[in-house]
Structures are given as structure tokens and as C-alpha cells.
């Protein structure tokens, strides 16, 4: 019987009005049918496949246009969205709401939109320590460049959101000058110098960078590129890899490499692998070989060295 991976979760944080709901809309639009076929693990090779089933969890339905019938559960209210996705509004505790989503909806991904006043470090702790059926895929923080230029003070809650993030979107850069955007980014970097910084207009970001889960039935990357352009390449091997050497490689990946994901076959067994900006996660998974995809900037320059080191990992 095939292993069932943990349900991956993405946390979206940011101040009120920064663009969290705009990003949610983009994610749901990417997952909807007829918006382009999901690419296969081998970059640039389109492959047919079903759309990802995404469950969005919010404190309330808020600004998302809701015109479907609401289904009331014990800890969540659920409504169906396009393409089989669902939107869930919490009526109970967070952990209970997440478990009810997994049991009743069975999504491929869970996307949580935290409130603008949520302290991200506490939320990350709750997910990692109290929800073993979930794998924290990425923490995305949206920073309002326009607000940051007019009111540069960063309070405790915002510092918490920034410090916990893997990916930080400096959003609304069309409303400020390039110099002002740079100033905002430099100020944010004081609280988190390991995250990947992406400047966006209306949260226009390649969703491949936000999700790390890989499905053998759908290929490596589920969503087409949007405004931001990144390089990607795939690497496969039928031979087992040396885990010590692979761990060393992962620990030394350059900052331009934002995402790596896929399946790795070690001598001691297979793993589902997810990497985002320095944070790596391995989950036991039965695989016949290694299939990896790498996403980031300047990969034409970085690819030869990464592939050489991967070849050295072969047993």
C-alpha cells in the first residue's frame, strides 16, 4: 500500500490590507480548471492532470466572493469553490478546524489566511507541534510597500510575521518608487535575513514558489507561472543516494535557489523532499528512484554545480 503523505499547509500572513485575499484569489485562479495544464516534473513538458483541490481556511469568509450554499460542520463552515476547491470559515478552534477539513474534504493543500493581528511564531509552533497530520509547507508574509513608506514603524506583531516567514512579498511596489521599495525591503530584512524577497504588484507571484508538495500523479509543479519569471530544472536518478552527502548539498544550496521538491531514494528508504529557502523537510515515502525539481533565479549558472554534486551523491 502506497504511503499517504501529510497534508501540506501554507500560512499567509501580513498586516490588514496588505494583499492576503488578493494572493488567495490568485492561488484559487491558478488551481481552477482551464487555466493551463499543470506542468510535469520535467520542466517545460506539459502534462494533463486534474486540478489541485485546495482548502482555504480563514477566520471568516471576508472579501472572497461567496455565492454557494454554506455547509455547516462542527468547527468550520464550508462552501464549494470553482474546480473542487473549498473555502472554510472557522467556527471552532484552529486545530479542530484543520482536522475537520482533512477528514471531510481531503484536500491536496490547505492554505491558511491568518488575521492581520496574528502572531506568526505562535501559529507556526501550533502547526508543527500539535498537528502531526500536517506538514508546514511555507510561511508567506505580505508587506505593504506603500504603507511601509508612509508609516515605517514596525510593531511587535509585524516583526513576528516577518521573522517567521520563508517568503516575503514586498507588495504594491507600483505605488512607490524603486528607491522607496528598496528602503522598505532593507528595513524588513533587519528582522529576517534568510527569507526570499519578491517584489510584487497585486501579489503577482509564481505559485510554484509557494507550494512544495509533489504528487506522482500530477507531476512536480502544479501551477503555471504568473508575472515573476524563475528558472527551473529537473534531475532524476534510478540509483540510491548517499543521505549524508545529500544533506550536505541541501545545507549549502545558494540563496538564489528558492525551491526544491520531489522524491529521493536513499539506501535506507525513500523520502518525500521539500525545500524552501534554507528549510528542508523529509517525509518517509515509498519511491523507486529520485525525481527532483529545482526552482529559483540564475539557475543557468548554478545548475552545473548542483548537478555535479547530485551525481556525487549516487551510491
HELIX and SHEET records of a PDB file:
HELIX    1   1 UNK A   20  UNK A   31  1                                  12    
HELIX    2   2 UNK A   82  UNK A   84  5                                   3    
HELIX    3   3 UNK A   94  UNK A  104  1                                  11    
HELIX    4   4 UNK A  120  UNK A  130  1                                  11    
HELIX    5   5 UNK A  145  UNK A  150  1                                   6    
HELIX    6   6 UNK A  156  UNK A  163  1                                   8    
HELIX    7   7 UNK A  173  UNK A  175  5                                   3    
HELIX    8   8 UNK A  178  UNK A  189  1                                  12    
HELIX    9   9 UNK A  207  UNK A  209  5                                   3    
HELIX   10  10 UNK A  243  UNK A  251  1                                   9    
HELIX   11  11 UNK A  299  UNK A  313  1                                  15    
SHEET    1   A 9 UNK A  71  UNK A  72  0                                        
SHEET    2   A 9 UNK A  76  UNK A  80 -1                                        
SHEET    3   A 9 UNK A  86  UNK A  90 -1                                        
SHEET    4   A 9 UNK A  54  UNK A  58  1                                        
SHEET    5   A 9 UNK A 109  UNK A 113  1                                        
SHEET    6   A 9 UNK A   7  UNK A  14  1                                        
SHEET    7   A 9 UNK A 134  UNK A 144  1                                        
SHEET    8   A 9 UNK A 167  UNK A 171  1                                        
SHEET    9   A 9 UNK A 196  UNK A 200  1                                        
SHEET    1   B 5 UNK A 231  UNK A 237  0                                        
SHEET    2   B 5 UNK A 290  UNK A 296 -1                                        
SHEET    3   B 5 UNK A 257  UNK A 266 -1                                        
SHEET    4   B 5 UNK A 269  UNK A 276 -1                                        
SHEET    5   B 5 UNK A 279  UNK A 284 -1                                        
END                                                                             
